[in-house]
Amino acid sequence: MRERTVLVVSCDPLNEDGRILVMDILDIEPPGRRGMVSVSLGEFGCGYGHLLGVAPSDRFVERLGVATAEQMTAVKSVLLTVLDLH
């Protein structure tokens, strides 16, 4: 089974259905245009707005932390840009 670090971006009521919307977190910042849709998550790495997916809740192993309000504001901005919702 492949392990990856993700940031949950869906709300709790939707998460209760067992399918969770996530943003992949990698340990390097993306180059070029992809850098415009990434967000620093401190010690955890960089969230990639163009790497969104759905993960079944039973595959989650460990909670590593909680994003700050400031980080989630940046995540919101990235998601609005990626999904062209501005």
Contacts in CASP RR format, 6 or more apart in sequence:
PFRMAT RR
TARGET T0000
AUTHOR 0000-0000-0000
METHOD contacts of the structure
MODEL  1
MRERTVLVVSCDPLNEDGRILVMDILDIEPPGRRGMVSVSLGEFGCGYGH
LLGVAPSDRFVERLGVATAEQMTAVKSVLLTVLDLH
1 59 0 8 1.000
3 61 0 8 1.000
4 24 0 8 1.000
4 25 0 8 1.000
5 24 0 8 1.000
5 25 0 8 1.000
5 26 0 8 1.000
5 44 0 8 1.000
5 45 0 8 1.000
5 64 0 8 1.000
6 22 0 8 1.000
6 23 0 8 1.000
6 24 0 8 1.000
6 25 0 8 1.000
6 55 0 8 1.000
7 22 0 8 1.000
7 23 0 8 1.000
7 25 0 8 1.000
7 41 0 8 1.000
7 44 0 8 1.000
7 47 0 8 1.000
7 67 0 8 1.000
7 75 0 8 1.000
8 15 0 8 1.000
8 20 0 8 1.000
8 21 0 8 1.000
8 22 0 8 1.000
9 21 0 8 1.000
9 22 0 8 1.000
9 23 0 8 1.000
9 52 0 8 1.000
9 75 0 8 1.000
9 79 0 8 1.000
10 20 0 8 1.000
10 21 0 8 1.000
10 22 0 8 1.000
14 20 0 8 1.000
14 21 0 8 1.000
15 57 0 8 1.000
18 56 0 8 1.000
18 57 0 8 1.000
18 58 0 8 1.000
19 54 0 8 1.000
19 55 0 8 1.000
19 56 0 8 1.000
19 57 0 8 1.000
20 54 0 8 1.000
20 55 0 8 1.000
20 56 0 8 1.000
20 57 0 8 1.000
20 60 0 8 1.000
21 52 0 8 1.000
21 53 0 8 1.000
21 54 0 8 1.000
22 52 0 8 1.000
22 53 0 8 1.000
22 54 0 8 1.000
22 55 0 8 1.000
23 47 0 8 1.000
23 48 0 8 1.000
23 49 0 8 1.000
23 51 0 8 1.000
23 52 0 8 1.000
23 53 0 8 1.000
23 75 0 8 1.000
23 79 0 8 1.000
24 47 0 8 1.000
24 48 0 8 1.000
24 51 0 8 1.000
24 52 0 8 1.000
24 53 0 8 1.000
25 41 0 8 1.000
25 44 0 8 1.000
25 45 0 8 1.000
25 46 0 8 1.000
25 47 0 8 1.000
25 48 0 8 1.000
26 45 0 8 1.000
26 46 0 8 1.000
26 47 0 8 1.000
26 48 0 8 1.000
26 51 0 8 1.000
27 45 0 8 1.000
27 46 0 8 1.000
28 46 0 8 1.000
29 35 0 8 1.000
29 38 0 8 1.000
29 40 0 8 1.000
29 46 0 8 1.000
30 38 0 8 1.000
30 46 0 8 1.000
30 48 0 8 1.000
34 48 0 8 1.000
34 50 0 8 1.000
36 81 0 8 1.000
37 48 0 8 1.000
37 49 0 8 1.000
37 50 0 8 1.000
37 78 0 8 1.000
37 81 0 8 1.000
37 82 0 8 1.000
38 46 0 8 1.000
38 47 0 8 1.000
38 48 0 8 1.000
38 49 0 8 1.000
38 78 0 8 1.000
39 46 0 8 1.000
39 47 0 8 1.000
39 49 0 8 1.000
39 71 0 8 1.000
39 74 0 8 1.000
39 75 0 8 1.000
39 77 0 8 1.000
39 78 0 8 1.000
40 46 0 8 1.000
40 47 0 8 1.000
40 71 0 8 1.000
40 74 0 8 1.000
41 47 0 8 1.000
41 67 0 8 1.000
41 71 0 8 1.000
42 71 0 8 1.000
44 64 0 8 1.000
44 65 0 8 1.000
47 75 0 8 1.000
47 78 0 8 1.000
49 78 0 8 1.000
49 79 0 8 1.000
49 82 0 8 1.000
50 82 0 8 1.000
52 82 0 8 1.000
67 75 0 8 1.000
79 85 0 8 1.000
80 86 0 8 1.000
END
